Amino acid sequence: MTTDPDTGFSGAVRGAPRLLLRLEGAATAAAAILAYHHIDGGWGLFALLILAPDLSLLAYLAGPGAGAALYNAAHSYLAPALLAGIGLALGRQLPVAVALIWIAHIGIDRALGYGLKYAGGFGLTHLGRIGRRQADEDRGSSSD
């Protein structure tokens, strides 16, 4: 892994570990969706909330540091796992349903290559660079 001279970015996985992390995201999303179906959460609620974590992107209006921090908070499994645990402990279906939708969203994002963000810019993630430059690198038109 090399450091990008323009951004100083070098904190991303590559190769087989990157593929495994993306496959884990897909498996997590599939499991969350199946669990959601199993608890009969209601597909209207699912449709309403599946993109809700992406509202955290609005924090990028305050700059890349704030944007990355809020995006990462909304795209980490920690909060939905806590919410699911609380829902299970209290015997409440709604928090569990919301947590499963949230987990599904994160898993889908990870499967698509949208990882946790670095403060250096929106396109710098733990799963690699996203955007046009990454597409160029994937085609081999840029060197590391």
C-alpha positions as CSV (number, residue, x, y, z in Angstrom):
1,M,0.0,0.0,0.0
2,T,1.4,3.4,-1.0
3,T,0.7,6.9,0.1
4,D,-1.1,9.3,-2.2
5,P,1.1,12.4,-2.6
6,D,-1.9,14.7,-3.0
7,T,-3.8,13.6,0.1
8,G,-1.5,11.5,2.2
9,F,-4.1,8.8,2.0
10,S,-2.8,5.2,2.5
11,G,-5.3,3.7,4.9
12,A,-7.3,1.4,2.7
13,V,-7.3,-2.4,2.3
14,R,-6.7,-3.9,-1.1
15,G,-6.9,-7.3,-2.9
16,A,-8.4,-10.3,-1.1
17,P,-9.0,-8.6,2.2
18,R,-11.0,-5.8,0.4
19,L,-13.1,-8.5,-1.4
20,L,-13.7,-10.3,1.9
21,L,-14.9,-7.1,3.6
22,R,-17.2,-6.4,0.8
23,L,-18.6,-10.0,0.8
24,E,-19.0,-9.7,4.6
25,G,-21.1,-6.6,4.0
26,A,-23.3,-8.5,1.5
27,A,-23.7,-11.4,3.9
28,T,-24.6,-9.0,6.8
29,A,-27.1,-7.2,4.6
30,A,-28.7,-10.5,3.5
31,A,-28.9,-11.8,7.1
32,A,-30.4,-8.5,8.4
33,I,-33.0,-8.5,5.6
34,L,-33.9,-12.1,6.4
35,A,-34.1,-11.4,10.1
36,Y,-36.3,-8.4,9.3
37,H,-38.6,-10.6,7.2
38,H,-38.7,-13.1,10.1
39,I,-39.9,-10.6,12.6
40,D,-42.6,-9.3,10.2
41,G,-41.3,-5.7,10.5
42,G,-43.3,-4.4,7.6
43,W,-41.9,-3.5,4.2
44,G,-43.3,0.1,4.3
45,L,-41.1,0.9,7.3
46,F,-38.2,-0.8,5.6
47,A,-38.7,1.4,2.5
48,L,-39.1,4.5,4.6
49,L,-35.9,4.0,6.6
50,I,-33.4,2.1,4.4
51,L,-31.7,5.3,3.2
52,A,-32.0,7.2,6.5
53,P,-28.4,6.7,7.5
54,D,-27.4,8.6,4.4
55,L,-28.8,11.8,5.9
56,S,-25.5,11.9,7.8
57,L,-24.0,13.1,4.5
58,L,-25.4,16.5,5.2
59,A,-22.6,16.9,7.8
60,Y,-20.2,17.3,4.9
61,L,-21.7,20.8,4.5
62,A,-19.7,21.6,7.7
63,G,-16.5,20.2,6.2
64,P,-14.8,16.9,5.6
65,G,-13.8,16.3,9.2
66,A,-17.4,16.8,10.6
67,G,-18.8,14.9,7.6
68,A,-16.5,11.9,8.1
69,A,-17.3,11.8,11.9
70,L,-21.1,11.9,11.5
71,Y,-21.0,9.6,8.5
72,N,-18.9,7.0,10.4
73,A,-21.2,7.3,13.4
74,A,-24.2,6.5,11.2
75,H,-22.4,3.8,9.2
76,S,-20.8,1.8,12.0
77,Y,-22.5,-1.4,13.4
78,L,-22.1,-0.2,17.0
79,A,-25.3,2.0,17.3
80,P,-27.7,-0.4,15.5
81,A,-26.2,-3.3,17.6
82,L,-26.9,-1.4,20.8
83,L,-30.4,-0.5,19.6
84,A,-31.1,-4.1,18.7
85,G,-29.9,-5.2,22.1
86,I,-32.1,-2.7,23.9
87,G,-35.1,-3.7,21.8
88,L,-34.5,-7.4,22.6
89,A,-33.9,-6.7,26.3
90,L,-37.1,-4.8,26.5
91,G,-39.1,-7.2,24.3
92,R,-39.9,-4.4,21.8
93,Q,-40.1,-5.1,18.1
94,L,-39.8,-1.6,16.7
95,P,-36.2,-0.9,17.9
96,V,-35.1,-4.3,16.6
97,A,-36.8,-3.6,13.3
98,V,-35.1,-0.2,13.0
99,A,-31.7,-1.7,13.9
100,L,-32.1,-4.5,11.3
101,I,-32.9,-1.9,8.6
102,W,-29.9,0.1,9.7
103,I,-27.7,-2.9,9.6
104,A,-29.0,-3.8,6.2
105,H,-28.1,-0.3,4.9
106,I,-24.6,-0.5,6.3
107,G,-24.1,-4.0,4.8
108,I,-25.3,-2.9,1.4
109,D,-23.0,0.1,1.5
110,R,-20.0,-2.0,2.4
111,A,-20.9,-4.5,-0.3
112,L,-20.9,-1.7,-2.8
113,G,-17.5,-0.5,-1.6
114,Y,-18.7,2.5,0.5
115,G,-16.5,2.2,3.6
116,L,-16.0,4.3,6.7
117,K,-14.6,7.7,5.7
118,Y,-11.3,9.5,6.5
119,A,-11.3,13.2,7.2
120,G,-9.2,13.8,4.1
121,G,-12.3,13.7,1.8
122,F,-15.5,11.9,1.1
123,G,-13.8,9.5,-1.4
124,L,-11.3,8.2,1.0
125,T,-12.6,5.1,2.8
126,H,-11.3,2.1,4.6
127,L,-12.4,0.0,1.6
128,G,-10.4,2.2,-0.8
129,R,-11.0,5.3,-2.8
130,I,-14.4,5.8,-4.2
131,G,-15.4,7.8,-7.2
132,R,-13.9,8.5,-10.7
133,R,-10.3,8.2,-9.6
134,Q,-10.9,4.8,-8.1
135,A,-12.5,3.6,-11.3
136,D,-9.4,4.8,-13.2
137,E,-7.2,2.9,-10.7
138,D,-9.3,-0.2,-11.0
139,R,-8.8,-0.1,-14.8
140,G,-5.1,0.2,-14.3
141,S,-4.7,3.7,-15.7
142,S,-3.1,5.0,-12.6
143,S,-0.1,3.7,-10.7
144,D,0.5,3.3,-7.0
